[in-house]
Amino acid sequence: MAETAAVLFDRLITIMRTLRSPEGCPWDRQQTLASLRPYLLEETYEALDALDADRDAAISEELGDLLFEIVFLAQIGAEAGRFTIAEALESITQKLVRRHPHVFGDAPRIATAEEVPGRWEAMKAAERAGADQSHGILGGVPASLPALLRAYELGSRAASVGFDWDRASDVMAKIEEEVAELRAEVTNPDGIDARRAEEEMGDLLFALANLSRKLGIEPESALRTANQKFTRRFGAIESRLQAAGKALTEATLEEMEAEWQRVKENE
């Protein structure tokens, strides 16, 4: 590319300033930090979709869209005298250098990637210990995160101060305990208590998120992959039934299950 990333980034910032200026776009001028939240979330998920599809052109485009939302937010912050894109860049560069003393400092070199997360969590815990702890160690986990991912992050924060299972197999025992409690509620001869069932389901999902953490699996990504697999297989069932002249609504459960098994075997 003829132009450097720095030049192109500066041009993006200039374009954003123009869009927000009196001579710019009325819609862009109307936006606020709050109004951009859904767009930031939408672009984030579109970027994740592109990553899952592993298509370079789509990834590049979606990363650009996500970067635009970040610059947009920073421009609004700058106009209000609250923060600037330069401050955001300074913050992340300082953090990266600070959290990689084995690269930028005099700390011992790290030989394997597996050693990094432990040191990273220790440094983050030390930073939190020196910061405002009025909201506790879990206070910094955003409430707006998807619930499954937030459970994962809450478990990580608790683990950083030693509140954790020793082994993944220990979490399996907890999951079996939660399944038994949920089964007892579901099979209650006096009927299901919806509030209790919801509570037990939440406990089970929380335990599953922590098993993912112990296994080094990001649960949102794992569930997204499972959703895609289900969508693909169910779509194949629908196509096979349509090819046989039958609509989904006309098929029996046994017929759909038989097609499901055939689709799995073909994969």
C-alpha positions in Angstrom: 0.0 0.0 0.0 1.4 3.4 -1.0 0.1 5.2 2.1 1.2 4.2 5.5 -1.3 3.2 8.2 -0.5 6.4 10.1 -1.4 8.6 7.2 -4.6 6.7 6.6 -5.6 6.7 10.3 -5.0 10.5 10.3 -7.2 10.8 7.2 -10.0 8.9 9.0 -9.8 11.2 12.0 -10.0 14.2 9.6 -13.0 12.7 7.8 -14.7 12.2 11.2 -14.1 15.7 12.2 -15.6 17.0 9.0 -18.7 14.8 9.3 -19.2 16.2 12.8 -18.6 19.8 11.7 -21.4 22.4 10.9 -20.7 21.7 7.2 -20.9 17.9 7.8 -23.6 15.3 8.0 -26.7 16.1 10.1 -27.0 12.4 11.2 -23.4 12.3 12.3 -23.7 15.5 14.2 -26.8 14.2 16.0 -25.1 11.1 17.5 -24.0 10.8 21.1 -21.9 8.4 23.0 -25.1 6.6 24.1 -26.7 6.5 20.6 -23.6 4.8 19.1 -23.7 1.9 21.6 -25.8 -0.4 19.4 -23.7 0.4 16.3 -20.5 -0.4 18.2 -22.0 -3.7 19.3 -23.3 -4.5 15.8 -19.9 -3.8 14.2 -18.2 -6.0 16.8 -20.5 -9.0 16.1 -20.1 -8.5 12.3 -16.3 -8.5 12.8 -16.7 -11.8 14.8 -18.8 -13.3 11.9 -16.1 -12.3 9.5 -13.4 -13.9 11.7 -15.5 -17.1 12.0 -15.9 -17.2 8.2 -12.1 -16.7 7.8 -12.6 -14.4 4.8 -9.7 -11.9 4.5 -11.7 -9.3 2.6 -14.6 -9.4 5.0 -12.3 -9.3 8.0 -10.5 -6.2 6.6 -13.8 -4.5 5.9 -15.4 -5.2 9.2 -12.2 -4.2 11.2 -12.4 -0.9 9.3 -16.1 -0.4 10.2 -15.2 -1.2 13.9 -12.3 1.3 13.8 -14.7 3.9 12.4 -17.0 3.5 15.4 -14.1 3.9 17.8 -12.9 7.1 16.1 -16.5 8.3 16.0 -16.8 7.8 19.8 -13.5 9.5 20.4 -14.4 12.5 18.3 -17.6 13.0 20.4 -15.5 12.7 23.5 -13.0 15.3 22.2 -15.7 17.8 21.4 -17.0 17.5 24.9 -13.5 17.9 26.4 -13.7 14.5 28.0 -11.1 12.3 26.1 -9.4 12.1 22.7 -8.3 9.3 20.4 -4.7 10.3 21.2 -5.4 9.6 24.9 -6.9 6.3 24.1 -3.9 5.3 22.0 -1.5 6.5 24.7 -3.4 4.4 27.3 -3.3 1.2 25.3 0.4 1.6 24.3 1.4 2.2 27.9 -0.6 -0.7 29.1 0.9 -3.1 26.5 4.5 -2.0 27.4 3.7 -2.3 31.1 2.1 -5.7 30.8 4.9 -7.1 28.7 8.0 -6.6 30.8 9.5 -9.8 29.3 9.5 -8.0 26.0 10.0 -4.3 26.8 11.6 -4.5 30.2 14.2 -6.4 32.1 11.9 -9.3 33.3 13.0 -12.9 32.4 12.0 -14.0 28.9 9.0 -16.2 28.6 9.6 -19.4 26.6 6.0 -20.5 25.9 2.6 -19.0 25.3 1.2 -21.0 28.1 3.2 -19.0 30.6 1.8 -15.7 29.6 -1.8 -15.8 30.9 -0.7 -16.5 34.5 1.7 -13.5 34.5 -0.9 -11.3 32.7 -3.5 -12.1 35.3 -1.0 -11.4 38.1 -0.1 -8.0 36.7 -3.8 -7.1 36.2 -4.5 -8.1 39.8 -1.7 -5.9 41.0 -3.0 -3.0 38.9 -6.4 -3.5 40.4 -5.0 -3.6 43.9 -3.5 -0.2 43.4 -6.6 1.3 41.9 -9.9 2.3 43.4 -11.4 -0.8 44.9 -14.6 0.8 46.1 -16.6 -1.6 43.8 -14.5 -4.7 44.7 -12.4 -6.9 42.5 -15.4 -7.9 40.3 -16.6 -4.3 39.9 -14.6 -3.8 36.7 -16.3 -6.6 34.8 -18.8 -4.8 32.5 -22.5 -5.6 33.3 -23.2 -5.0 29.6 -21.2 -8.1 28.5 -23.1 -11.1 27.2 -24.1 -13.1 30.2 -22.1 -16.2 29.3 -18.9 -14.1 28.6 -19.4 -12.1 31.8 -19.6 -15.4 33.8 -16.3 -16.4 32.3 -14.7 -13.0 33.2 -16.1 -13.0 36.7 -14.6 -16.5 37.2 -11.3 -15.2 35.8 -11.2 -12.3 38.2 -12.0 -14.5 41.2 -9.4 -17.0 40.1 -6.7 -14.2 40.0 -6.9 -14.0 43.8 -6.9 -17.7 44.3 -10.7 -18.3 44.5 -10.9 -21.2 42.0 -11.1 -24.9 41.5 -7.8 -26.8 41.3 -8.6 -28.8 38.2 -11.1 -28.9 35.4 -12.3 -32.2 36.7 -13.4 -30.4 39.9 -15.6 -28.1 37.9 -17.1 -31.2 36.3 -18.2 -32.4 39.7 -19.8 -29.0 40.3 -21.6 -29.2 37.0 -22.9 -32.7 37.9 -24.2 -31.3 41.2 -26.0 -28.4 39.4 -27.5 -30.8 36.8 -28.8 -33.0 39.7 -30.4 -29.9 41.3 -32.0 -28.8 38.1 -33.2 -32.4 37.4 -34.8 -32.5 40.8 -36.7 -29.3 40.0 -37.8 -30.4 36.6 -39.0 -33.8 37.9 -40.7 -32.4 41.0 -44.0 -34.3 41.3 -45.6 -31.1 42.6 -44.8 -29.3 39.4 -41.9 -27.0 38.3 -41.3 -23.9 40.2 -40.3 -21.5 37.4 -38.3 -19.2 39.7 -36.3 -22.1 41.1 -35.8 -23.7 37.7 -34.4 -20.4 36.4 -32.1 -20.1 39.4 -30.8 -23.7 38.9 -30.3 -23.2 35.2 -28.3 -20.0 35.9 -26.1 -21.9 38.3 -25.5 -24.6 35.7 -24.6 -22.1 33.0 -22.3 -20.3 35.4 -20.5 -23.6 36.2 -20.2 -24.4 32.4 -18.7 -21.0 31.8 -16.0 -21.7 34.4 -15.3 -25.2 33.0 -14.7 -23.4 29.6 -12.3 -21.1 31.4 -10.4 -24.0 33.0 -10.1 -25.7 29.6 -8.9 -22.5 28.0 -12.0 -22.2 25.8 -13.8 -18.9 25.3 -17.5 -19.9 25.9 -19.1 -17.3 23.6 -17.0 -18.5 20.7 -17.7 -22.1 21.5 -21.5 -21.5 21.7 -21.4 -19.4 18.5 -19.7 -22.3 16.7 -22.4 -24.7 18.1 -25.1 -22.3 16.9 -23.6 -22.2 13.5 -23.4 -26.0 13.4 -27.1 -26.4 14.5 -28.2 -23.8 11.9 -26.3 -25.6 9.1 -27.6 -29.0 10.1 -31.2 -27.9 10.6 -31.1 -26.1 7.2 -29.9 -29.3 5.6 -32.8 -31.2 7.2 -35.2 -28.6 5.7 -33.6 -28.9 2.3 -33.7 -32.7 2.3 -37.4 -32.7 3.3 -38.3 -30.1 0.7 -36.5 -32.2 -1.9 -38.7 -35.1 -0.9 -41.8 -32.9 -1.3 -42.5 -32.4 2.4 -42.6 -29.2 4.4 -41.0 -29.1 7.9 -44.5 -28.5 9.4 -45.7 -31.7 7.8 -42.8 -33.9 9.0 -43.0 -36.0 12.2 -40.3 -35.7 14.9 -39.1 -39.2 13.9 -38.7 -38.1 10.3 -36.8 -35.0 11.3 -34.6 -37.0 13.7 -33.8 -39.5 11.0 -32.8 -36.8 8.6 -30.7 -35.2 11.3 -28.7 -38.4 11.8 -28.2 -38.7 8.0 -26.9 -35.1 7.9 -24.4 -35.8 10.8 -23.2 -39.0 9.0 -22.7 -37.0 5.8 -20.6 -34.4 7.6 
